[in-house]
Amino acid sequence: MDADPVAAVNARPVGVAIVDDHPVVIDGVRAWLATEPRLEVLATGDDPDEVLRAAPHADVILLDLRLHGRMALDKLAELSAAGRRVIVYSEHTDPATMLAALDAGAVAFLAKHEGREHCVATVLAAASDRAYVPPALAGAMVGDPRPDRPVLSDKEREALLLWFQSMSKASVARRMQISEHTVKQYVDRARIKYTRAGRPAATKAALLARAIEDGLIRPEEIGTYRSQASYDRPTP
């Protein structure tokens, strides 16, 4: 059975590392996160490797997608492959860039023009492995009527929706009164359908973005505009 990440998050402050090459951005984000006692900024800087040497056990990395004039998708993929929870924090909010970041393993995408509430909520959600879609991502993803979108069964859609709302496949299984193995099958089938359509979604965040993009899941169904308090505890 999956571990309960919220229990671990609630036991101590969530450690955050901020990587950005603009000191004013770092100062602003640090000030935002300081308003939330469940969050603690452990290290900041403009070099991902140096920041993580200073904070090797950070729970969440807030990463500017463009560092020193070049896109950092390769570093994002490297960090994600190493099991890091990376939130991309960027002014580049075109849908192609957002999906590229999610496909590279980002757990969330936050636009730099979005405010404190969404920044705090996104970090808290990422730390507890919850899906969260800030408005910029939702606006970019909704309503693309592309012909290659896969068709999901009602059970596949229900399993995905509950998984995006919840913390674990085990909790989804309890809600649907099926086995955890069956939940995994439903999620895997959705991934396979997207892969066959030429639009792979290897991560939870990427699969969520694909589902929203195709209108299979509505952003409000997974709590786009919930207050950050709704992320305190597991979904019953």
ZIKA-V311878 format. One line per field, one symbol per residue. ss: DSSP state (a for helix, b for strand, c for the rest). psi: psi as a letter, one per 30 degrees, with the letter a starting at -180 (. if undefined). burial: I if it has 9 or more other ideal C-beta (glycine too) atoms within 8 Angstrom, else O. A space follows every 50 residues. Layout:
ss->???
psi->???
burial->???
This chain:
ss->ccccaaaaaaaccbbbbbbcccaaaaaaaaaaaaccccbbbbbbbccaaa aaaacccccbbbbbcbbccbbcaaaaaaaaaccccbbbbbccccaaaaaa aaaccccbbbbccccaaaaaaaaaaaacccccccaaaaaaaccccccccc cccaaaaaaaaaaaacccaaaaaaaacccaaaaaaaaaaaaaaaaacccc cccaaaaaaaaaacccccaaaacccccaaaaccccc
psi->kkljfeeeefflkkkkkkjkgjeeeeeeeeeefffjffkkjellagjeee efefifgkekkjkkfjkhglkheeeeeeeefggkjkkkjlfjgkeeeeee eeffgkflkkkffkaeeeeeeeeeeefghkkkjleeeeeffkgjhkfgkl jkleeeeeeeeeeefaflfeeeeeefhlleeeeeeeeeeeeeeeefggil ifleeeeeeeeeeggfkkeffghegllfffgellk.
burial->OOOIIIOIIOOOOIIIIIIIOOOOIIOOIIOIIOOIOOIOIIIIIOOIOO IIOIIOOIIIIIIIIIIOOOOIIOIIIOIIOOOOIIIIIIOOIOIOIIII IIIIIIIIIIIOOIOOOIIIIIIIIIIIIIIIIIIIIIOIIIOIOOOOII OIOOOIIIIIIIIIIIIIIIIIIOOIOOOIOIIIOIIOIIIOIIIOIOOI IOIIIIIIIIIIIIIIIOIOIIIIOOOIOOIOOOOO
